[in-house]
Amino acid sequence: MTIRELCEKEVVQLEQGVCLGRADDLEFDPATAQLQGLILLGRPRLLGLLGRDESLTIPWREIETIGTDAILVHTAVPAAPAAPHGFWQQLRAKLGL
């Protein structure tokens, strides 16, 4: 299996059946070149102009199975982001106004 094939698979959390997305990057140990985990980037906010939500790193020990279509994991589901106060308030805060 290639890295590209691995990153094309959906990552599914087993306990709740939640689809977490697809792996965007891999984390390797530089000393041993062993795969340490999968990294799922957070969603872009306002087309990326306001940055991204927090990324999720799934350690290798929490990966249960890598199947033909999906990667099954035992990681905790990230909490939903707090409701924004409002678009313009967020934008002003991000711009420091």
VMD Tcl script that builds the backbone (N, CA, C; Angstrom):
set m [mol new atoms 291]
animate dup $m
set s [atomselect $m all]
$s set {name element resname resid chain x y z} {
  {N N MET 1 A 0.847 -1.173 0.000}
  {CA C MET 1 A 0.000 0.000 0.000}
  {C C MET 1 A 0.896 1.241 0.000}
  {N N THR 2 A 0.530 2.227 -0.781}
  {CA C THR 2 A 1.288 3.467 -0.849}
  {C C THR 2 A 0.711 4.490 0.124}
  {N N ILE 3 A 1.476 5.537 0.371}
  {CA C ILE 3 A 1.001 6.616 1.249}
  {C C ILE 3 A -0.229 7.271 0.641}
  {N N ARG 4 A -0.233 7.454 -0.666}
  {CA C ARG 4 A -1.390 8.059 -1.339}
  {C C ARG 4 A -2.641 7.212 -1.133}
  {N N GLU 5 A -2.513 5.894 -1.252}
  {CA C GLU 5 A -3.665 5.004 -1.052}
  {C C GLU 5 A -4.148 5.079 0.395}
  {N N LEU 6 A -3.222 5.165 1.331}
  {CA C LEU 6 A -3.584 5.261 2.737}
  {C C LEU 6 A -4.362 6.550 3.014}
  {N N CYS 7 A -3.925 7.650 2.419}
  {CA C CYS 7 A -4.568 8.945 2.656}
  {C C CYS 7 A -5.903 9.093 1.925}
  {N N GLU 8 A -6.234 8.188 1.009}
  {CA C GLU 8 A -7.520 8.244 0.308}
  {C C GLU 8 A -8.631 7.534 1.073}
  {N N LYS 9 A -8.293 6.815 2.122}
  {CA C LYS 9 A -9.289 6.056 2.881}
  {C C LYS 9 A -9.966 6.930 3.939}
  {N N GLU 10 A -11.253 6.688 4.169}
  {CA C GLU 10 A -11.995 7.372 5.213}
  {C C GLU 10 A -11.542 6.845 6.578}
  {N N VAL 11 A -11.428 7.729 7.556}
  {CA C VAL 11 A -11.080 7.340 8.920}
  {C C VAL 11 A -12.377 7.319 9.729}
  {N N VAL 12 A -12.713 6.151 10.282}
  {CA C VAL 12 A -13.980 5.969 10.996}
  {C C VAL 12 A -13.693 5.586 12.440}
  {N N GLN 13 A -14.335 6.292 13.372}
  {CA C GLN 13 A -14.205 6.012 14.793}
  {C C GLN 13 A -15.164 4.878 15.134}
  {N N LEU 14 A -14.667 3.802 15.720}
  {CA C LEU 14 A -15.448 2.582 15.902}
  {C C LEU 14 A -16.587 2.685 16.907}
  {N N GLU 15 A -16.361 3.301 18.057}
  {CA C GLU 15 A -17.361 3.287 19.122}
  {C C GLU 15 A -18.662 3.973 18.713}
  {N N GLN 16 A -18.576 5.100 18.002}
  {CA C GLN 16 A -19.772 5.848 17.618}
  {C C GLN 16 A -20.046 5.797 16.122}
  {N N GLY 17 A -19.145 5.217 15.350}
  {CA C GLY 17 A -19.337 5.117 13.912}
  {C C GLY 17 A -19.214 6.434 13.179}
  {N N VAL 18 A -18.502 7.378 13.770}
  {CA C VAL 18 A -18.363 8.719 13.200}
  {C C VAL 18 A -17.247 8.728 12.169}
  {N N CYS 19 A -17.530 9.296 11.001}
  {CA C CYS 19 A -16.496 9.473 9.997}
  {C C CYS 19 A -15.724 10.740 10.349}
  {N N LEU 20 A -14.427 10.596 10.587}
  {CA C LEU 20 A -13.594 11.726 10.999}
  {C C LEU 20 A -12.971 12.457 9.813}
  {N N GLY 21 A -13.037 11.870 8.640}
  {CA C GLY 21 A -12.447 12.485 7.452}
  {C C GLY 21 A -11.389 11.581 6.866}
  {N N ARG 22 A -10.453 12.170 6.165}
  {CA C ARG 22 A -9.358 11.417 5.558}
  {C C ARG 22 A -8.034 11.906 6.121}
  {N N ALA 23 A -7.071 11.008 6.148}
  {CA C ALA 23 A -5.740 11.373 6.643}
  {C C ALA 23 A -5.106 12.356 5.664}
  {N N ASP 24 A -4.628 13.473 6.187}
  {CA C ASP 24 A -3.971 14.478 5.351}
  {C C ASP 24 A -2.458 14.339 5.388}
  {N N ASP 25 A -1.966 13.744 6.452}
  {CA C ASP 25 A -0.527 13.633 6.605}
  {C C ASP 25 A -0.226 12.450 7.513}
  {N N LEU 26 A 1.020 12.036 7.532}
  {CA C LEU 26 A 1.469 10.940 8.379}
  {C C LEU 26 A 2.584 11.449 9.275}
  {N N GLU 27 A 2.672 10.876 10.465}
  {CA C GLU 27 A 3.718 11.253 11.406}
  {C C GLU 27 A 4.687 10.076 11.558}
  {N N PHE 28 A 5.968 10.327 11.320}
  {CA C PHE 28 A 6.996 9.300 11.414}
  {C C PHE 28 A 7.974 9.632 12.529}
  {N N ASP 29 A 8.548 8.592 13.128}
  {CA C ASP 29 A 9.634 8.760 14.091}
  {C C ASP 29 A 10.918 8.934 13.280}
  {N N PRO 30 A 11.611 10.072 13.408}
  {CA C PRO 30 A 12.800 10.300 12.588}
  {C C PRO 30 A 13.944 9.341 12.879}
  {N N ALA 31 A 14.002 8.799 14.083}
  {CA C ALA 31 A 15.102 7.903 14.430}
  {C C ALA 31 A 14.922 6.504 13.837}
  {N N THR 32 A 13.672 6.014 13.828}
  {CA C THR 32 A 13.433 4.641 13.380}
  {C C THR 32 A 12.677 4.560 12.060}
  {N N ALA 33 A 12.146 5.669 11.586}
  {CA C ALA 33 A 11.334 5.725 10.357}
  {C C ALA 33 A 10.058 4.901 10.483}
  {N N GLN 34 A 9.581 4.693 11.716}
  {CA C GLN 34 A 8.324 3.974 11.928}
  {C C GLN 34 A 7.164 4.956 11.916}
  {N N LEU 35 A 6.050 4.494 11.390}
  {CA C LEU 35 A 4.847 5.317 11.355}
  {C C LEU 35 A 4.313 5.480 12.778}
  {N N GLN 36 A 4.137 6.726 13.214}
  {CA C GLN 36 A 3.664 7.015 14.567}
  {C C GLN 36 A 2.178 7.330 14.628}
  {N N GLY 37 A 1.615 7.861 13.538}
  {CA C GLY 37 A 0.207 8.199 13.568}
  {C C GLY 37 A -0.262 8.880 12.300}
  {N N LEU 38 A -1.565 9.128 12.266}
  {CA C LEU 38 A -2.210 9.826 11.161}
  {C C LEU 38 A -2.590 11.226 11.614}
  {N N ILE 39 A -2.502 12.191 10.726}
  {CA C ILE 39 A -2.887 13.562 11.041}
  {C C ILE 39 A -4.031 13.959 10.125}
  {N N LEU 40 A -5.140 14.397 10.733}
  {CA C LEU 40 A -6.287 14.902 9.991}
  {C C LEU 40 A -6.359 16.398 10.249}
  {N N LEU 41 A -6.207 17.194 9.218}
  {CA C LEU 41 A -6.242 18.643 9.372}
  {C C LEU 41 A -7.653 19.108 9.699}
  {N N GLY 42 A -7.738 20.186 10.488}
  {CA C GLY 42 A -9.036 20.756 10.826}
  {C C GLY 42 A -9.673 21.410 9.612}
  {N N ARG 43 A -10.966 21.630 9.700}
  {CA C ARG 43 A -11.689 22.273 8.590}
  {C C ARG 43 A -11.265 23.727 8.443}
  {N N PRO 44 A -11.143 24.192 7.200}
  {CA C PRO 44 A -10.836 25.610 7.008}
  {C C PRO 44 A -12.044 26.465 7.383}
  {N N ARG 45 A -11.778 27.609 7.985}
  {CA C ARG 45 A -12.846 28.539 8.349}
  {C C ARG 45 A -12.836 29.686 7.350}
  {N N LEU 46 A -13.965 29.957 6.763}
  {CA C LEU 46 A -14.149 31.009 5.760}
  {C C LEU 46 A -13.095 30.872 4.664}
  {N N LEU 47 A -13.134 29.704 4.007}
  {CA C LEU 47 A -12.225 29.402 2.889}
  {C C LEU 47 A -10.755 29.505 3.288}
  {N N GLY 48 A -10.467 29.306 4.558}
  {CA C GLY 48 A -9.087 29.346 5.022}
  {C C GLY 48 A -8.610 30.725 5.432}
  {N N LEU 49 A -9.421 31.758 5.201}
  {CA C LEU 49 A -9.013 33.112 5.564}
  {C C LEU 49 A -8.925 33.294 7.080}
  {N N LEU 50 A -9.734 32.547 7.815}
  {CA C LEU 50 A -9.727 32.640 9.281}
  {C C LEU 50 A -8.980 31.464 9.907}
  {N N GLY 51 A -8.134 30.818 9.124}
  {CA C GLY 51 A -7.359 29.700 9.645}
  {C C GLY 51 A -8.131 28.399 9.568}
  {N N ARG 52 A -7.756 27.463 10.396}
  {CA C ARG 52 A -8.370 26.135 10.430}
  {C C ARG 52 A -8.773 25.783 11.845}
  {N N ASP 53 A -9.729 24.846 11.944}
  {CA C ASP 53 A -10.022 24.250 13.232}
  {C C ASP 53 A -8.805 23.418 13.627}
  {N N GLU 54 A -8.762 22.953 14.848}
  {CA C GLU 54 A -7.607 22.205 15.337}
  {C C GLU 54 A -7.472 20.862 14.620}
  {N N SER 55 A -6.239 20.481 14.330}
  {CA C SER 55 A -5.958 19.199 13.679}
  {C C SER 55 A -6.104 18.069 14.688}
  {N N LEU 56 A -6.380 16.881 14.167}
  {CA C LEU 56 A -6.526 15.684 15.000}
  {C C LEU 56 A -5.401 14.722 14.656}
  {N N THR 57 A -4.636 14.317 15.660}
  {CA C THR 57 A -3.583 13.327 15.469}
  {C C THR 57 A -4.043 12.016 16.091}
  {N N ILE 58 A -4.016 10.955 15.304}
  {CA C ILE 58 A -4.428 9.629 15.768}
  {C C ILE 58 A -3.173 8.772 15.903}
  {N N PRO 59 A -2.800 8.420 17.140}
  {CA C PRO 59 A -1.609 7.580 17.340}
  {C C PRO 59 A -1.786 6.203 16.694}
  {N N TRP 60 A -0.689 5.612 16.279}
  {CA C TRP 60 A -0.718 4.318 15.603}
  {C C TRP 60 A -1.364 3.248 16.474}
  {N N ARG 61 A -1.166 3.296 17.783}
  {CA C ARG 61 A -1.724 2.271 18.676}
  {C C ARG 61 A -3.254 2.312 18.723}
  {N N GLU 62 A -3.876 3.419 18.294}
  {CA C GLU 62 A -5.337 3.527 18.301}
  {C C GLU 62 A -5.966 3.089 16.983}
  {N N ILE 63 A -5.150 2.698 16.018}
  {CA C ILE 63 A -5.667 2.210 14.739}
  {C C ILE 63 A -5.965 0.729 14.887}
  {N N GLU 64 A -7.219 0.357 14.670}
  {CA C GLU 64 A -7.648 -1.038 14.800}
  {C C GLU 64 A -7.380 -1.812 13.515}
  {N N THR 65 A -7.876 -1.298 12.392}
  {CA C THR 65 A -7.766 -2.010 11.123}
  {C C THR 65 A -7.642 -1.021 9.980}
  {N N ILE 66 A -6.835 -1.380 8.997}
  {CA C ILE 66 A -6.788 -0.636 7.742}
  {C C ILE 66 A -7.405 -1.547 6.700}
  {N N GLY 67 A -8.629 -1.199 6.283}
  {CA C GLY 67 A -9.349 -2.025 5.321}
  {C C GLY 67 A -9.185 -1.517 3.906}
  {N N THR 68 A -9.977 -2.084 3.001}
  {CA C THR 68 A -9.881 -1.684 1.599}
  {C C THR 68 A -10.476 -0.302 1.362}
  {N N ASP 69 A -11.478 0.092 2.175}
  {CA C ASP 69 A -12.139 1.375 1.971}
  {C C ASP 69 A -11.986 2.348 3.134}
  {N N ALA 70 A -11.639 1.837 4.314}
  {CA C ALA 70 A -11.632 2.700 5.493}
  {C C ALA 70 A -10.552 2.277 6.478}
  {N N ILE 71 A -10.243 3.222 7.371}
  {CA C ILE 71 A -9.329 2.980 8.486}
  {C C ILE 71 A -10.171 3.081 9.750}
  {N N LEU 72 A -10.225 2.013 10.534}
  {CA C LEU 72 A -11.033 1.990 11.749}
  {C C LEU 72 A -10.145 2.307 12.941}
  {N N VAL 73 A -10.587 3.265 13.760}
  {CA C VAL 73 A -9.766 3.733 14.877}
  {C C VAL 73 A -10.556 3.737 16.178}
  {N N HIS 74 A -9.839 3.713 17.296}
  {CA C HIS 74 A -10.440 3.759 18.638}
  {C C HIS 74 A -10.172 5.102 19.310}
  {N N THR 75 A -9.968 6.141 18.583}
  {CA C THR 75 A -9.652 7.439 19.163}
  {C C THR 75 A -10.923 8.137 19.637}
  {N N ALA 76 A -10.773 9.104 20.518}
  {CA C ALA 76 A -11.922 9.876 21.000}
  {C C ALA 76 A -12.377 10.841 19.911}
  {N N VAL 77 A -13.681 11.041 19.832}
  {CA C VAL 77 A -14.237 11.987 18.861}
  {C C VAL 77 A -13.975 13.396 19.383}
  {N N PRO 78 A -13.395 14.274 18.559}
  {CA C PRO 78 A -13.127 15.637 19.030}
  {C C PRO 78 A -14.436 16.367 19.335}
  {N N ALA 79 A -14.381 17.217 20.352}
  {CA C ALA 79 A -15.561 18.001 20.733}
  {C C ALA 79 A -15.881 19.007 19.641}
  {N N ALA 80 A -17.162 19.267 19.473}
  {CA C ALA 80 A -17.589 20.259 18.485}
  {C C ALA 80 A -17.120 21.635 18.921}
  {N N PRO 81 A -16.678 22.476 17.978}
  {CA C PRO 81 A -16.243 23.811 18.358}
  {C C PRO 81 A -17.396 24.614 18.944}
  {N N ALA 82 A -17.062 25.518 19.844}
  {CA C ALA 82 A -18.084 26.358 20.471}
  {C C ALA 82 A -18.775 27.199 19.416}
  {N N ALA 83 A -20.036 27.484 19.651}
  {CA C ALA 83 A -20.797 28.294 18.702}
  {C C ALA 83 A -20.179 29.689 18.605}
  {N N PRO 84 A -19.953 30.159 17.401}
  {CA C PRO 84 A -19.343 31.482 17.255}
  {C C PRO 84 A -20.297 32.579 17.703}
  {N N HIS 85 A -19.720 33.676 18.190}
  {CA C HIS 85 A -20.533 34.802 18.618}
  {C C HIS 85 A -21.206 35.444 17.419}
  {N N GLY 86 A -20.554 35.456 16.341}
  {CA C GLY 86 A -21.050 36.041 15.108}
  {C C GLY 86 A -19.891 36.184 14.142}
  {N N PHE 87 A -20.226 36.167 12.892}
  {CA C PHE 87 A -19.189 36.221 11.879}
  {C C PHE 87 A -18.348 37.473 12.006}
  {N N TRP 88 A -18.976 38.623 12.137}
  {CA C TRP 88 A -18.229 39.886 12.147}
  {C C TRP 88 A -17.399 40.027 13.416}
  {N N GLN 89 A -17.910 39.554 14.554}
  {CA C GLN 89 A -17.140 39.585 15.790}
  {C C GLN 89 A -15.906 38.699 15.682}
  {N N GLN 90 A -16.060 37.536 15.077}
  {CA C GLN 90 A -14.926 36.633 14.894}
  {C C GLN 90 A -13.888 37.257 13.974}
  {N N LEU 91 A -14.363 37.851 12.894}
  {CA C LEU 91 A -13.451 38.463 11.933}
  {C C LEU 91 A -12.678 39.614 12.580}
  {N N ARG 92 A -13.375 40.460 13.339}
  {CA C ARG 92 A -12.704 41.573 14.021}
  {C C ARG 92 A -11.677 41.057 15.028}
  {N N ALA 93 A -12.040 40.013 15.772}
  {CA C ALA 93 A -11.112 39.446 16.750}
  {C C ALA 93 A -9.890 38.850 16.059}
  {N N LYS 94 A -10.102 38.190 14.940}
  {CA C LYS 94 A -8.992 37.584 14.204}
  {C C LYS 94 A -8.064 38.646 13.642}
  {N N LEU 95 A -8.624 39.761 13.208}
  {CA C LEU 95 A -7.837 40.842 12.630}
  {C C LEU 95 A -7.276 41.786 13.683}
  {N N GLY 96 A -7.706 41.601 14.945}
  {CA C GLY 96 A -7.201 42.429 16.035}
  {C C GLY 96 A -7.808 43.828 16.054}
  {N N LEU 97 A -9.023 43.945 15.570}
  {CA C LEU 97 A -9.689 45.268 15.544}
  {C C LEU 97 A -10.550 45.476 16.758}
}
mol reanalyze $m
mol bondsrecalc $m
mol representation Tube
mol addrep $m
